[in-house]
Amino acid sequence: MVYGNTIITQSLTINTTGDISGTLSGTDVAVITSTGSGFIAGKGTFTGTILGRTGTVGIGFAGTFSPITGQLNIQASFLPGSGTGQLTGVRGTGTIQGIFNVGGTYAFNVTFHS
């Protein structure tokens, strides 16, 4: 604990299906404040297919969560210049909503640049 806040550093693996289909592997830091609020931030590498194009791309994310219910609301973006294969030049931002270790949904705006 730091000043009454609980800090958790963890590795993560998230599998997705749909227009963004693959696996995100990375790390994050979650903070549960002394008042019971939760904040999370992290980054990772997505390996898979985005709108029919295959490769890898870095993703950064940050948001809030409920330590009681596990509900999370995250803003995420593809890290510029990190795409490989057919994901070279991919750009986009989006939201992720769900419950820790249960599942959720995502919505992204995606563009490809050469």
MARKE-479241 format. One record per residue (C-alpha): residue in one letter; residue number from 1; chain; z, y, x. Coordinates in Angstrom, 2 decimals. Example, Ala and Ser with C-alpha at 12.3 -4.5 7.8 and 13.67 -1.06 7.14 Angstrom:
REM MARKE-479241
- type/seq/mol/pz/py/px
- A/1/A/7.80/-4.50/12.30 $
- S/2/A/7.14/-1.06/13.67 $
//
This chain:
REM MARKE-479241
- type/seq/mol/pz/py/px
- M/1/A/0.00/0.00/0.00 $
- V/2/A/-0.80/3.50/1.11 $
- Y/3/A/1.11/6.28/-0.69 $
- G/4/A/1.57/3.98/-3.69 $
- N/5/A/-2.11/3.02/-3.81 $
- T/6/A/-3.31/-0.57/-3.38 $
- I/7/A/-6.41/-0.88/-1.17 $
- I/8/A/-8.51/-4.05/-1.26 $
- T/9/A/-11.43/-4.74/1.10 $
- Q/10/A/-13.58/-7.67/0.07 $
- S/11/A/-16.87/-9.46/0.59 $
- L/12/A/-19.08/-9.87/-2.46 $
- T/13/A/-22.00/-11.91/-3.68 $
- I/14/A/-23.69/-10.89/-6.93 $
- N/15/A/-26.56/-12.85/-8.49 $
- T/16/A/-28.94/-11.03/-10.84 $
- T/17/A/-31.74/-12.03/-13.20 $
- G/18/A/-34.40/-10.04/-15.00 $
- D/19/A/-36.58/-7.29/-13.53 $
- I/20/A/-34.24/-7.25/-10.52 $
- S/21/A/-33.76/-10.92/-9.68 $
- G/22/A/-31.94/-12.18/-6.60 $
- T/23/A/-28.70/-11.88/-4.68 $
- L/24/A/-26.71/-8.91/-3.41 $
- S/25/A/-24.43/-9.75/-0.45 $
- G/26/A/-22.12/-7.09/0.90 $
- T/27/A/-18.66/-5.58/1.09 $
- D/28/A/-16.65/-3.10/-0.92 $
- V/29/A/-13.35/-1.26/-0.94 $
- A/30/A/-11.40/-1.06/-4.18 $
- V/31/A/-8.48/1.31/-4.65 $
- I/32/A/-5.92/0.98/-7.43 $
- T/33/A/-3.98/4.22/-7.66 $
- S/34/A/-0.28/4.52/-8.35 $
- T/35/A/-1.23/5.77/-11.85 $
- G/36/A/-3.31/2.64/-12.58 $
- S/37/A/-6.84/3.99/-12.10 $
- G/38/A/-9.40/1.99/-10.13 $
- F/39/A/-12.13/3.23/-7.81 $
- I/40/A/-14.67/1.13/-5.91 $
- A/41/A/-17.36/1.81/-3.29 $
- G/42/A/-19.50/-0.46/-1.16 $
- K/43/A/-22.88/-1.48/0.14 $
- G/44/A/-24.91/-4.60/0.66 $
- T/45/A/-28.31/-6.16/1.09 $
- F/46/A/-30.29/-7.33/-1.92 $
- T/47/A/-32.65/-10.26/-1.31 $
- G/48/A/-35.06/-11.12/-4.09 $
- T/49/A/-37.67/-9.68/-6.42 $
- I/50/A/-37.87/-6.24/-8.02 $
- L/51/A/-40.58/-5.82/-10.66 $
- G/52/A/-42.55/-8.70/-9.15 $
- R/53/A/-42.26/-7.56/-5.52 $
- T/54/A/-40.28/-9.66/-3.04 $
- G/55/A/-38.21/-8.63/-0.02 $
- T/56/A/-34.86/-7.12/0.91 $
- V/57/A/-33.36/-3.67/0.39 $
- G/58/A/-30.00/-2.05/1.03 $
- I/59/A/-27.95/-0.92/-1.95 $
- G/60/A/-25.01/1.50/-1.98 $
- F/61/A/-22.69/1.85/-4.95 $
- A/62/A/-19.55/3.60/-6.18 $
- G/63/A/-17.69/3.84/-9.45 $
- T/64/A/-14.58/3.18/-11.46 $
- F/65/A/-12.89/0.11/-12.91 $
- S/66/A/-9.89/-0.85/-15.00 $
- P/67/A/-7.38/-2.94/-13.05 $
- I/68/A/-6.10/-4.27/-16.40 $
- T/69/A/-9.33/-5.32/-18.15 $
- G/70/A/-11.68/-5.60/-15.17 $
- Q/71/A/-14.22/-3.31/-16.90 $
- L/72/A/-16.36/-1.52/-14.33 $
- N/73/A/-18.84/1.36/-14.38 $
- I/74/A/-20.87/1.78/-11.21 $
- Q/75/A/-23.62/4.10/-9.99 $
- A/76/A/-25.95/2.49/-7.43 $
- S/77/A/-29.00/3.39/-5.37 $
- F/78/A/-31.43/1.71/-3.02 $
- L/79/A/-30.83/2.94/0.52 $
- P/80/A/-33.86/4.92/1.76 $
- G/81/A/-35.91/3.23/4.47 $
- S/82/A/-34.09/-0.11/4.18 $
- G/83/A/-36.72/-2.09/2.27 $
- T/84/A/-38.61/-4.98/3.87 $
- G/85/A/-41.56/-7.10/2.79 $
- Q/86/A/-43.01/-5.96/-0.52 $
- L/87/A/-39.88/-3.85/-1.10 $
- T/88/A/-40.78/-1.48/1.73 $
- G/89/A/-40.74/2.01/0.23 $
- V/90/A/-38.75/1.05/-2.88 $
- R/91/A/-36.62/3.85/-4.31 $
- G/92/A/-34.31/3.91/-7.25 $
- T/93/A/-30.98/4.62/-8.82 $
- G/94/A/-29.13/2.99/-11.64 $
- T/95/A/-25.98/1.93/-13.38 $
- I/96/A/-24.08/-1.34/-13.49 $
- Q/97/A/-21.56/-2.09/-16.22 $
- G/98/A/-19.55/-5.24/-16.73 $
- I/99/A/-16.34/-7.08/-16.06 $
- F/100/A/-15.23/-8.27/-12.61 $
- N/101/A/-16.02/-11.95/-11.98 $
- V/102/A/-17.47/-12.36/-15.49 $
- G/103/A/-20.83/-10.56/-15.69 $
- G/104/A/-22.55/-7.42/-16.85 $
- T/105/A/-25.73/-5.46/-17.25 $
- Y/106/A/-27.76/-3.08/-15.13 $
- A/107/A/-30.32/-0.34/-15.73 $
- F/108/A/-32.38/1.07/-12.86 $
- N/109/A/-35.21/3.56/-12.45 $
- V/110/A/-37.47/2.10/-9.75 $
- T/111/A/-40.50/3.52/-7.92 $
- F/112/A/-42.51/2.26/-4.96 $
- H/113/A/-43.83/4.57/-2.22 $
- S/114/A/-46.04/3.72/0.71 $
//
